[in-house]
């Protein structure tokens, strides 16, 4: 009996010690995440409401519209190669993310109008707009509703309509059990524990990337994936945006693609577990000036193709800038 009590006490002490260590690590990591998500952005009053945004770099302006689980910080992280390549990155937080409020109308159309309001407030007449994942619908709407502001459009693993679409299966699933998912999405602790105990499962579900693609990737690419996973924290400050993205994905209509004449680059992967390949291909087929790049592997984070993707993006931006300058010369007063 005494030996059992000693064994029980030993196990209890060890368990409490492990939980204490985990709690300390969790609070340390969450504090770092809070600091990152609270630093470097501005809150700008506009006719479309307050807009959170950050600006980085010097050069031609590029609007970076983040995907699900993001915010201005994800936009800046995503666009680091552009900052190093001589572009000015404008990275807003979409509705419901970080300090960006969730308005009654949080549709992609309303978000597109907010993008236009931000550009007006910053005095930017035209940009190339880049929409990643769930950020793509509002970028497409920006180039539909405010075409004069779009000199070019880039859609990366976009949430986009396709007949009998397979796209955004995981995002749609988030709306199947709203109360359960609201609890999960508002729990920084649950996500933190999952990153420690179920990392591979999160890569395949939350990041929609086959674990085989991750395991085959270089160490640099693996570090990039893990940084993206880590930087979703604090997820509680992104929960409203995630739930809104799930609602948008679950009822995504077909846009008037034939009306979009903006030069466009679309990048996707055939094994993206969010199913963006089908929507990407359909979108490219029905737009006048769209080019599709589809990799057979790489998942939602195009793992293994980072350098290729950014080389294609920079090439598109450079060609588009040259074409725009030529057009301006052609139409200049004689």
KACORGI-V611678 format. One record per residue. BURIAL is 1 if it has 9 or more other C-alpha atoms within 8 Angstrom, else 0. Layout:
# KACORGI-V611678
BURIAL
BURIAL
This chain:
# KACORGI-V611678
0
0
0
0
0
0
0
0
0
0
0
0
0
0
0
0
0
0
0
0
0
0
0
0
0
1
0
0
0
1
0
0
1
1
0
0
1
0
0
0
1
0
1
0
0
1
0
0
0
1
1
1
1
1
1
1
1
0
0
0
1
1
1
1
1
1
1
1
1
1
1
1
1
1
1
1
0
0
1
0
0
1
1
0
0
1
1
1
1
1
1
1
1
1
1
1
1
1
0
1
0
1
0
0
0
1
0
1
1
1
1
1
1
1
1
1
1
1
1
1
0
0
0
1
0
1
1
1
1
1
1
1
1
1
1
1
1
1
1
1
1
1
1
1
1
1
1
0
1
1
1
1
1
1
1
1
1
1
1
1
1
1
0
0
1
1
1
1
1
1
1
1
1
1
1
0
0
0
0
0
1
1
0
1
1
1
1
1
0
0
1
1
1
1
1
0
0
1
1
0
0
1
1
1
1
0
1
1
1
1
1
0
1
1
0
0
1
0
0
0
1
1
0
0
1
0
0
1
1
0
1
1
1
1
1
1
1
1
1
1
1
1
1
1
1
1
1
1
1
1
0
0
0
0
0
0
1
0
0
1
0
1
1
1
1
1
1
1
1
1
1
1
1
1
1
1
1
1
1
1
1
1
1
1
0
0
1
0
0
1
0
1
0
1
1
0
1
1
1
1
1
1
1
1
0
1
0
0
1
1
0
0
1
1
0
1
1
0
0
1
0
0
0
1
0
0
0
0
0
0
0
0
0
0
